[in-house]
Amino acid sequence: MKLASFKSKYQVTISPNYPMNITHYSLFVSAFSSDDAIDRANKIIDIDNYRVRDVINPGSDFYGLNIV
């Protein structure tokens, strides 16, 4: 059994650092925990221009929704 099978898909919401553009984006990241999802998302995004705004756990009522 591989360790990847223990990962869940977390929904990570990112937004621009500068509030000129209020568009938010959602990423789905495979991770072991919500903290691990934040770390993995920070590796994917350009942290100079974007920041992680929220992490939604799998099974949450808001999971899969694109709420601004």
Summary of the structure (lengths in Angstrom):
residues: 68
radius of gyration: 12.5
end to end distance: 38.1
largest distance: 46.5
contacts: 153
relative contact order: 0.28
helix: 22%
strand: 34%
